[in-house]
Amino acid sequence: MPPRSEEPRRDANTGSRRGSSRAAGRGEPHSGEPGVGGISGARAYTPRGRTIREQGAAGRSGSGAAEQRRTPRSSRSGDPFRPALQVLDGGRAGTARAGRRGTAPGGRSGVVRTIQPRPGGAWTDEDDEPAPPRRRPGPRRADRPTPGRSPRKPRKPPRLADPRRRLRLGTLVVLALFATIGIRLVFLQAVDTPAYAEAGLPDRLTRVDLPAPRGAIYDRTGAPLAHSIEARYVFADPTLVKDRTATARALSPLLGLPVSELAERMKPRTLESGVASRFEYLARGVEIPTAKRIMDLDLDGIGVHRDERREVPGGDLGANLLGFTSQDMIGLEGLEARYDDLLRGEIGRRVYEAGQGDLGAPIPGGYSRTTPAKPGSSLTLTIDRDLQFQSQRILTAQTERVRGSVGAAVVLDVATGEVLVQASHPGYNAAKPEESEPTAREDAATSFVVDPGSVHKAITFGAALQEGVVTPDTALPVPNSIRKGDTVFRDTHPANGRRMSLAGMLAYSSNVGTIEIADKLGPDRLIDYQKRFGLGQPTGEGMPGEASGRLLPADQWSESSHGSVPIGHSVDATPLQMAAAYAAIANNGTYVQPHLVKEVISGTDGRRTPAEPPVTRPVLSPQNAAALRTMLEAVTTVEGATGRAAAVPGYRVAGKTGTGLRYVDGKQQPGEVGSFIGMAPAENPRYVVAVFVWSPGGGGGAVAAPAFRQIMGFTLSHYRVPPSTDGKTPKFEVFPR
């Protein structure tokens, strides 16, 4: 059975709804006949709630009569007067859709009903017969069965899936996920833990360098010439410094460094490993009281640790020889630079795991590794501190007399080749090298390259004696001058053609006589003896940057070279080279390589290792060396000789004066170089002293011999060398008959 319409039924005569008070309100009559409006007279309703009568009335809307419109509710379910049973009368419900109108204003769809007014407000019998409804094509409603056919069975609801399968699948997925997480956790805790711990370790490591004490430098008696004392270094951890500028301002007056420089050192930077640097030096060698004041400031990121500072007790004593170091204890000049690897040792390092920020202390039980520092070895030199001091004082005083610019003094032990003194002028304070000029820090004994001048004549005479060209008794006629090429060579003491002995030639420093002997010797043999005496190559005593000098090869000799080379010109040599050559004459003709290092003291166990023995080679026979020494005594004893000012009372002295030139970068310098090299006691020489003084205004020779006399006299006294046994000097005949 189709559902009843929810629209309230209308009365057949009045057209009003039952129970409605609308008709009464309008004053319409109401029929009181029984049976009217009953089930037999019920109107049929369309699905939209219109009666067939109303549809007919709507079809006759064009008659011109006044129409009364009424819009019911758009929702059926919202009408409480709609009957539950819909009665069909004279047509199908589907035809009732003809009365549909548009959508009511306000978005609500409505149905418009048209009611024809009755004349006089009463109904007629003809009105009881409604017009037959018109059928309109359209789909049959699914809820109304077709006549003559059985109604369709309602479709069965779709069958739902089994929830138990989905629960099982979800459970398996969750279990697999938890199993994967658990396995991964096991691997992280058991297998990958070392790798992750090691990867994070660099971020927690703090590195602190442990300085290796630098070895000391002692003189031959064990007195320290340069050594390290305990000090402190100040460092910064850039990651902990909160205010670089304020920290730098606080440290600047204590460290003596500019604020900008300190702030730059505290600037954060990244190491090559990609880790932020946590250690930067701010100052080295800080005195302990100053370090305590810095610690009292309690600055963030600033620390103090044990360090060392280089101390030079003598100040300028042997400064040109010793050199100096940087604040990082790295040798920069002199022996400090030459033996830096030996003296410096190997620094240690402490690497430990520390916390961050305020917990920057080492982590107990954390990573910690310490590599102990290896102290540097110490050097014992052949230098005598007292003799060095006195020689420097004498050299400085004599050089300043003639306003000399450069002076050098060397004292050698004849038998061993040990360098007892190596003094230079000008000097400087090795404890404050920054206050000196670079030229004042040069070691004149090994870098002062000169034309040796007449001191070279001893080499020419020694070669001639050894080669048998002359004998100790040889006498030659010596003219006042001699020409070689385009150069004329003259003597300061003219012989006027008289025969002159070899001793006389040395005493008066005869250029002409020396050239005549060299002509008999020849260039090749002369050059050979120059090399045997150690010229043309560094001595190898141990000083860095030692000059080698220069010898003129025989194939490059000009005509004038035959006159200049034998008398010490066209030859370049250092004071140390010439001193070693005279030491060979004093040592019975055996050359001994000069050296500065006596022994090395291990920094770990204190074991002493002697230096390698010096190179030795024979140059002259003992007889010829003794004969040459005797002839050289004439220089300090013969009346009017050039070296009388070098004589040492009580001792026989053999030596030679010289006047040469100085060259710098191949260019001749103004002035002259005065020199004196001698040995004493001449009968059995113990020491050789060489003094060179360059004065731009000349006069170096006037101070070289007196300086030699004072230095040699102090040396003999210092080592308590007894005076010459007989006290008598040989008698020399300059112009034998």
C-alpha positions in Angstrom: 0.0 0.0 0.0 1.4 3.4 -0.9 2.1 5.7 2.0 -0.4 8.1 3.1 0.1 11.7 2.3 1.2 13.9 5.1 -1.0 16.7 3.8 -4.2 17.2 5.8 -7.4 16.4 4.0 -9.7 19.1 2.8 -13.4 19.2 3.0 -15.2 18.4 -0.2 -17.6 21.4 0.0 -15.5 24.0 1.7 -12.0 23.0 0.3 -10.6 23.5 3.7 -8.4 21.3 5.8 -9.8 19.4 8.7 -9.0 20.9 12.0 -7.9 24.1 10.3 -9.1 27.4 11.4 -8.1 29.2 8.3 -11.6 28.9 6.6 -13.3 30.1 9.7 -11.0 33.0 9.9 -11.9 34.1 6.4 -15.7 33.7 7.1 -16.2 30.8 4.7 -19.3 28.6 5.3 -18.8 25.1 6.6 -21.1 22.3 5.7 -22.4 20.3 8.6 -23.8 17.4 6.6 -22.8 14.1 7.9 -20.7 12.1 5.6 -19.3 15.0 3.8 -15.5 14.9 4.0 -15.5 11.3 4.9 -13.4 8.5 3.4 -15.8 8.1 0.4 -15.5 11.8 -0.5 -11.8 12.1 0.1 -9.8 13.8 -2.5 -6.8 12.2 -4.0 -3.4 13.8 -3.3 -0.6 13.9 -5.7 2.9 13.2 -4.3 3.5 16.9 -4.1 0.4 17.4 -2.0 -2.1 18.8 -4.6 -5.5 17.5 -5.1 -6.9 16.8 -8.5 -9.4 19.6 -8.1 -6.6 21.9 -7.4 -4.8 20.8 -10.6 -7.9 21.4 -12.6 -8.3 24.8 -11.1 -4.7 25.5 -12.0 -5.4 24.5 -15.5 -8.2 27.0 -15.7 -6.1 29.8 -14.4 -6.4 31.7 -17.7 -10.2 32.5 -17.3 -9.4 35.8 -15.8 -10.8 35.1 -12.3 -8.9 36.2 -9.3 -6.6 33.6 -8.0 -5.6 33.0 -4.6 -2.1 31.6 -4.1 -0.7 29.7 -1.2 2.8 28.3 -0.8 2.9 25.2 1.4 5.9 24.1 3.3 8.7 22.8 1.0 9.4 19.8 3.3 6.9 17.1 3.5 8.3 15.8 6.7 8.0 19.2 8.3 4.1 19.3 7.8 2.5 17.8 10.9 -1.0 17.6 9.2 0.1 15.3 6.4 -1.9 12.1 6.6 -0.2 8.8 6.8 -2.3 7.3 4.0 -2.6 8.8 0.6 -5.8 8.0 -1.4 -5.7 8.0 -5.1 -8.8 9.2 -6.9 -9.1 9.4 -10.7 -5.5 9.3 -11.6 -2.0 8.4 -10.7 0.1 10.2 -8.3 2.7 10.8 -10.9 0.3 13.1 -12.9 0.1 15.5 -9.9 3.5 16.9 -10.8 1.9 19.2 -13.4 1.2 21.7 -10.6 4.9 22.2 -9.8 6.1 25.7 -10.0 9.4 27.3 -9.5 11.4 27.8 -6.5 10.0 30.1 -3.9 12.0 33.2 -2.9 14.6 32.7 -0.2 15.8 29.4 -1.6 12.7 27.4 -0.5 10.9 25.4 -3.1 7.1 25.5 -2.8 3.9 24.4 -4.5 1.3 27.0 -5.6 -2.3 26.0 -5.2 -5.0 28.0 -7.1 -8.6 28.0 -5.6 -11.5 29.3 -7.7 -13.8 31.5 -5.7 -17.4 30.5 -5.5 -20.2 32.9 -6.3 -21.8 33.9 -3.1 -19.2 31.9 -1.2 -21.1 28.6 -1.7 -20.3 25.4 -3.4 -22.5 23.7 -6.2 -23.1 20.1 -7.1 -21.2 20.5 -10.2 -18.2 21.3 -8.2 -18.2 17.9 -6.6 -17.1 16.3 -9.9 -13.4 17.1 -10.4 -11.9 17.3 -13.8 -10.0 14.3 -14.9 -6.3 14.7 -14.3 -3.9 14.9 -17.2 -1.3 12.3 -17.4 2.3 13.4 -18.0 5.0 11.1 -19.0 7.7 10.4 -16.6 9.4 7.7 -14.7 7.3 5.6 -12.4 8.0 6.0 -8.8 9.9 3.1 -7.3 7.7 3.1 -4.2 4.4 2.6 -6.2 3.9 -0.9 -7.7 2.8 -1.3 -11.2 -0.8 -2.6 -11.4 -0.9 -6.2 -12.2 2.7 -6.9 -11.1 4.0 -8.0 -7.8 6.2 -5.5 -6.0 9.9 -5.8 -6.2 11.8 -7.3 -3.3 14.0 -4.8 -1.5 17.7 -5.2 -2.2 19.8 -7.0 0.3 22.4 -4.8 2.1 26.0 -5.3 0.9 27.9 -7.9 2.8 30.5 -6.4 5.0 34.1 -7.7 5.1 35.3 -9.8 7.9 36.9 -7.4 10.5 39.0 -10.2 12.0 41.3 -10.3 8.9 42.0 -6.6 9.2 42.7 -6.9 12.9 45.2 -9.7 12.2 46.9 -7.7 9.4 47.1 -4.6 11.6 48.5 -6.5 14.5 51.2 -8.0 12.2 52.2 -4.6 10.9 52.5 -3.1 14.4 54.5 -6.1 15.6 56.9 -5.8 12.6 57.4 -2.1 13.2 58.2 -2.6 16.9 60.5 -5.5 16.0 62.4 -3.3 13.5 62.8 -0.5 16.1 64.0 -3.0 18.7 66.6 -4.5 16.4 67.8 -1.1 15.5 68.1 -0.1 19.1 70.1 -3.3 19.8 72.5 -2.4 17.0 72.9 1.2 18.2 73.6 0.1 21.7 75.8 -3.0 21.1 77.3 -2.6 17.6 77.4 1.0 16.6 78.1 2.5 20.0 81.9 2.8 19.5 81.5 4.5 16.2 79.0 7.1 17.5 81.0 7.6 20.6 84.2 8.2 18.6 82.4 10.5 16.2 81.3 12.8 19.1 84.6 12.6 20.9 86.4 15.4 19.0 83.8 17.8 20.2 84.6 17.1 23.8 88.4 16.9 23.5 90.7 19.6 24.8 94.3 19.8 23.7 97.1 21.3 25.8 100.7 21.5 24.6 103.3 20.5 27.1 106.4 22.6 26.3 109.7 20.8 26.0 112.4 22.6 28.0 115.0 24.0 25.6 118.5 22.9 26.1 121.1 25.3 27.5 124.3 26.6 25.9 127.3 26.5 28.2 130.8 27.7 27.9 133.8 25.4 28.2 133.7 25.6 32.0 130.0 24.9 32.3 128.9 28.5 32.9 125.6 29.2 31.2 125.7 31.5 28.2 122.0 31.0 27.4 119.5 28.9 29.2 115.8 28.6 29.9 114.1 29.4 33.1 110.6 28.6 34.3 107.9 30.9 33.2 104.2 30.8 32.2 102.4 31.1 28.9 98.9 32.7 28.6 96.4 31.1 26.3 92.8 31.6 25.3 89.9 29.3 24.6 88.0 31.2 21.9 84.9 29.2 22.5 84.7 30.4 26.1 85.7 34.0 25.7 82.6 36.1 26.0 83.9 39.6 25.2 87.1 39.6 23.2 87.6 43.4 23.3 87.1 43.7 27.0 89.3 40.8 27.7 92.1 42.2 25.4 91.9 45.5 27.2 92.4 43.8 30.5 95.4 41.8 29.3 97.1 44.4 27.2 98.9 46.3 30.0 100.1 43.1 31.6 101.4 41.4 28.5 102.6 44.5 26.7 100.7 43.7 23.5 98.3 45.8 21.6 94.6 45.3 22.2 93.9 44.7 18.5 96.5 41.9 18.4 95.2 40.2 21.5 91.6 40.4 20.2 92.6 38.9 16.9 94.3 36.0 18.6 91.1 35.3 20.6 89.0 35.3 17.5 87.2 31.9 16.9 88.7 29.8 14.2 88.3 26.3 12.8 91.0 23.8 12.6 91.8 21.7 9.6 89.8 18.8 11.1 86.7 21.0 11.1 86.6 21.4 14.9 86.6 24.8 16.5 90.0 25.7 18.1 90.0 25.7 21.8 93.6 26.8 22.3 95.4 29.9 21.1 98.7 31.3 22.5 98.5 34.9 23.7 102.0 35.3 25.2 105.0 33.1 25.9 107.6 33.4 28.6 105.5 35.5 30.9 107.1 36.0 34.3 105.4 34.1 37.1 104.3 37.2 39.1 102.7 38.6 36.0 100.9 35.3 35.4 99.5 35.4 38.9 98.1 38.8 38.3 96.4 37.6 35.2 94.8 34.6 37.0 93.5 37.0 39.7 91.5 38.8 36.9 89.4 35.6 36.5 88.7 36.2 32.8 86.4 33.8 30.9 88.4 31.6 28.5 91.8 32.8 29.7 94.3 30.3 31.2 97.9 30.1 32.3 100.2 27.2 32.0 103.8 26.3 32.7 106.3 27.6 30.1 109.9 28.7 29.8 111.7 31.9 28.9 115.2 32.2 27.4 117.6 33.9 29.7 121.0 35.3 28.5 122.9 36.1 31.7 125.7 38.0 29.9 123.3 40.2 27.8 125.7 41.1 25.0 128.3 38.5 25.9 128.8 36.4 22.8 125.4 37.7 21.5 126.6 37.7 17.8 127.8 34.2 18.3 124.9 32.8 20.3 121.9 34.5 18.5 118.5 34.5 20.0 115.1 32.7 20.0 111.5 33.7 19.4 108.8 33.7 22.1 108.0 30.2 20.9 111.5 29.1 21.7 112.6 28.7 18.1 116.1 29.7 17.2 116.3 32.6 14.8 120.0 33.5 14.6 123.4 32.3 15.6 124.0 29.0 17.3 120.4 29.1 18.5 119.3 28.8 14.9 122.1 26.4 13.8 121.3 23.8 16.5 117.7 24.6 16.9 116.6 21.0 16.3 119.0 19.7 18.9 118.2 22.4 21.5 114.4 22.6 21.0 113.5 19.0 21.9 110.0 17.7 21.2 106.9 19.2 22.7 104.4 17.0 24.5 100.7 17.1 24.4 97.9 16.3 26.7 94.5 15.5 25.2 91.6 14.9 27.5 87.8 14.8 27.4 86.2 17.8 29.0 82.8 19.3 29.5 81.3 22.3 27.9 80.8 25.8 29.3 81.1 26.0 33.0 81.8 22.3 33.1 85.0 22.6 31.2 87.0 20.5 33.7 88.3 17.0 32.7 85.6 14.4 32.7 86.5 11.7 35.3 86.9 8.4 33.5 86.8 10.1 30.1 89.3 9.9 27.4 92.8 11.1 28.4 96.1 10.7 26.8 99.4 12.4 27.6 102.5 12.4 25.5 105.4 13.6 27.7 107.7 16.3 26.4 111.2 15.4 25.5 113.7 18.1 26.8 116.1 19.4 24.3 119.8 18.6 24.5 122.4 21.1 25.7 125.6 22.3 24.1 128.9 22.9 25.7 130.9 25.3 23.6 134.7 25.8 23.3 134.2 29.4 24.2 135.7 30.7 27.4 133.2 33.2 29.0 135.8 35.3 30.8 138.1 35.5 27.8 135.2 36.3 25.6 134.1 39.1 27.8 137.6 40.7 28.0 138.2 40.3 24.3 134.8 42.0 23.5 135.7 44.9 25.8 139.1 45.4 24.2 137.8 45.1 20.6 135.0 47.6 21.3 137.4 50.1 22.9 140.0 50.0 20.1 137.5 50.0 17.3 135.7 53.1 18.7 139.1 54.9 18.7 139.0 55.2 14.9 135.3 55.2 14.7 135.5 51.8 13.1 132.3 50.3 11.8 133.1 46.6 12.0 135.6 44.7 14.1 136.3 41.0 14.7 138.5 39.1 17.1 139.2 35.4 17.1 141.2 33.3 19.6 142.1 29.7 18.7 143.7 26.9 20.6 146.5 25.9 18.3 146.6 22.2 19.2 142.9 21.4 19.2 141.4 24.0 16.9 138.9 25.1 19.6 137.5 28.6 19.2 138.1 30.3 22.6 136.9 33.7 21.5 134.7 34.9 18.7 133.9 38.5 19.3 132.2 41.1 17.0 131.7 44.8 17.0 129.1 46.2 17.0 127.2 43.9 19.4 123.7 43.8 20.9 121.8 42.5 23.8 120.6 39.0 23.0 117.9 39.3 25.7 116.4 42.2 23.8 117.2 41.6 20.1 114.3 43.7 18.9 116.1 46.8 20.0 119.0 46.2 17.7 119.7 46.7 14.0 120.1 43.6 11.8 123.7 44.7 10.9 124.6 44.8 14.5 123.7 41.2 15.0 126.1 39.8 12.3 129.0 37.6 13.4 131.9 39.5 11.9 134.3 36.6 12.3 132.4 34.4 9.7 130.6 37.0 7.6 133.2 39.8 7.4 134.6 39.1 3.9 137.8 41.1 3.1 140.9 41.2 1.0 143.3 40.0 3.7 146.1 42.0 2.4 149.6 41.5 3.8 148.6 38.8 6.3 148.2 36.6 3.2 152.0 36.8 2.6 152.7 34.2 5.3 150.8 31.7 3.0 152.9 32.7 0.0 156.2 32.3 2.0 155.1 29.0 3.5 154.3 27.5 0.1 157.6 28.7 -1.3 159.5 27.1 1.6 157.5 23.9 1.3 158.1 23.7 -2.4 161.8 24.5 -2.0 161.6 27.6 -4.1 163.4 29.4 -1.2 165.1 28.6 2.0 165.2 30.4 5.3 168.5 31.9 4.3 167.5 33.1 0.9 168.1 36.8 0.1 166.9 38.5 -3.0 167.5 41.9 -4.6 164.3 43.9 -4.2 163.6 46.9 -6.4 161.4 49.7 -5.2 158.6 48.7 -7.6 157.5 46.1 -10.0 155.0 46.2 -12.9 152.5 43.4 -13.5 150.3 44.2 -16.5 148.9 47.7 -16.1 149.5 47.9 -12.4 152.7 49.0 -10.6 153.3 47.6 -7.1 155.6 49.5 -4.7 156.9 49.0 -1.2 156.3 51.2 1.8 159.9 50.5 2.9 162.0 50.9 -0.3 165.0 48.5 -0.5 166.5 50.4 -3.4 167.5 47.2 -5.1 169.4 45.8 -2.2 169.4 42.1 -1.3 166.7 41.5 1.3 166.3 38.5 3.6 163.0 36.6 3.8 162.6 37.8 7.4 163.3 41.4 6.3 160.6 41.1 3.6 158.1 40.0 6.2 159.2 42.6 8.7 158.8 45.5 6.2 155.9 43.8 4.4 157.7 44.0 1.0 155.2 43.7 -1.8 157.9 43.5 -4.5 159.9 40.8 -2.7 156.7 38.7 -2.2 155.7 39.0 -5.8 159.2 37.9 -7.0 159.0 34.8 -4.7 155.5 34.1 -6.1 156.8 34.3 -9.6 159.2 31.4 -8.8 156.3 29.4 -7.2 153.8 29.9 -10.0 150.0 30.4 -9.8 148.9 26.8 -9.7 151.1 25.9 -6.7 150.1 29.1 -4.9 146.4 28.3 -5.4 147.0 24.8 -4.2 148.5 26.0 -0.9 145.7 28.5 -0.5 143.2 25.7 -0.4 145.4 23.6 1.9 145.4 26.5 4.4 141.6 26.5 4.2 140.8 29.5 2.0 138.0 29.4 -0.5 135.7 27.2 1.5 133.8 27.5 4.8 135.6 26.3 7.9 132.6 24.4 9.1 133.0 25.6 12.7 129.2 25.5 13.3 128.0 29.1 12.6 125.1 29.4 10.2 125.7 31.5 7.1 129.4 31.3 7.2 131.0 32.9 4.1 133.3 30.7 2.0 135.5 33.4 0.6 136.7 33.3 -3.0 139.9 32.2 -4.7 140.7 33.4 -8.2 141.3 30.4 -10.5 144.6 30.4 -12.4 142.9 30.5 -15.8 141.2 33.7 -14.8 144.4 35.5 -13.7 145.3 38.6 -15.6 148.8 40.0 -15.7 148.1 42.2 -12.7 146.8 39.2 -10.8 150.3 37.8 -10.7 151.1 40.8 -8.5 147.9 41.2 -6.5 147.1 37.6 -5.5 150.5 36.8 -3.7 150.2 39.9 -1.5 146.6 39.2 -0.5 144.5 41.1 -3.0 142.1 39.5 -5.5 141.5 37.0 -2.7 138.4 37.0 -0.4 138.6 35.5 3.1 137.1 35.8 6.5 138.9 36.6 9.8 138.2 33.0 11.0 139.7 31.5 7.8 142.9 33.5 8.2 143.2 32.7 11.9 142.9 29.0 11.0 145.7 29.3 8.4 148.0 30.9 11.0 147.1 28.2 13.5 148.4 25.6 11.0 151.7 27.4 10.9 151.7 27.5 14.8 150.8 23.8 14.9 153.9 22.6 13.1 152.3 22.8 9.7 149.1 20.8 10.5 145.8 22.4 9.7 143.1 21.7 12.3 139.5 22.6 11.5 138.3 25.3 13.9 135.1 24.3 15.8 132.8 25.8 18.5 131.0 22.7 19.9 132.8 20.7 22.5 130.1 18.2 23.5 126.4 17.6 23.5 124.5 16.8 26.8 121.4 14.7 26.4 118.2 16.3 27.7 116.7 12.9 28.8 119.5 11.1 30.7 122.3 13.8 30.8 124.7 11.6 28.9 127.6 13.7 27.4 128.7 13.0 23.8 131.9 14.6 22.6 131.7 16.5 19.3 133.1 14.9 16.2 136.8 15.3 15.9 137.9 18.2 13.7 139.3 17.7 10.2 143.1 17.8 10.1 145.6 17.8 7.2 149.3 18.5 6.8 150.2 21.7 5.0 153.8 22.3 5.9 156.5 20.2 7.3 157.4 20.9 11.0 160.8 22.3 9.9 159.4 24.7 7.4 156.6 25.7 9.8 159.2 26.4 12.5 161.3 28.4 10.1 158.3 30.4 9.0 157.4 31.2 12.6 160.9 32.4 13.3 160.7 34.7 10.3 157.4 36.0 11.5 158.9 37.1 14.7 160.8 39.7 12.8 157.5 41.6 12.4 157.3 42.4 16.1 161.0 42.7 16.8 162.9 44.3 14.0 163.4 48.0 14.3 160.9 49.8 12.1 158.9 46.7 11.5 155.1 47.0 10.9 154.1 45.0 13.9 156.1 46.4 16.7 152.9 47.5 18.5 151.7 43.9 18.7 154.6 42.7 20.9 153.6 41.2 24.2 156.1 41.8 27.0 157.8 38.6 28.3 156.6 36.5 25.3 158.0 35.9 21.9 155.3 36.8 19.4 155.2 35.8 15.7 152.7 37.4 13.4 151.9 39.7 10.5 150.2 42.9 9.9 147.8 43.5 7.0 146.0 46.2 5.2 143.2 45.2 2.9 139.9 46.2 1.5 136.3 45.3 2.3 133.7 44.1 -0.3 130.0 44.0 0.2 128.0 42.2 -2.5 131.0 42.4 -4.8 131.4 46.1 -4.3 134.5 47.7 -2.8 133.8 49.8 0.3 135.5 53.0 1.3 138.3 53.0 3.8 140.6 50.1 4.7 140.7 46.9 6.8 143.6 46.8 9.3 144.6 43.5 10.7 147.1 41.6 12.8 147.3 37.8 13.2 149.9 36.4 15.6 150.8 33.5 17.8 152.5 33.1 21.2 154.8 31.9 22.6 156.5 31.8 19.2 158.9 29.1 20.3 156.0 26.8 21.2 152.7 28.5 20.2 149.7 27.9 22.3 147.2 30.4 21.0 146.5 32.3 17.8 144.8 35.7 17.9 143.4 37.5 14.9 142.0 41.0 14.9 140.4 42.8 12.0 139.1 46.3 12.0 137.4 48.1 9.2 137.3 51.9 9.3 135.7 53.9 6.5 138.2 56.7 7.3 141.2 54.5 7.5 143.5 53.8 10.5 142.4 50.3 11.1 145.9 49.1 11.2 146.7 51.5 14.0 144.3 49.8 16.4 144.5 46.2 15.2 148.0 45.5 16.6 147.4 47.2 20.0 144.1 45.2 20.3 146.0 42.0 19.5 148.6 42.8 22.2 146.0 43.3 24.9 143.9 40.2 23.9 147.0 37.9 23.6 148.4 39.2 26.8 145.2 38.5 28.7 144.9 35.1 27.1 148.4 34.0 28.2 147.8 35.3 31.6 144.3 33.8 31.9 145.7 30.3 31.1 148.8 30.9 33.0 151.2 30.3 30.2 154.7 30.9 31.4 156.8 33.5 29.6 159.3 32.5 27.0 162.1 30.4 28.5 165.1 32.2 27.3 163.5 35.6 27.0 165.7 36.3 24.0 164.4 36.9 20.5 166.3 35.9 17.4 168.5 38.5 15.7 167.4 39.3 12.1 169.4 40.8 9.4 167.1 42.6 6.9 169.7 43.4 4.3 172.4 40.8 4.5 175.7 41.5 2.8 
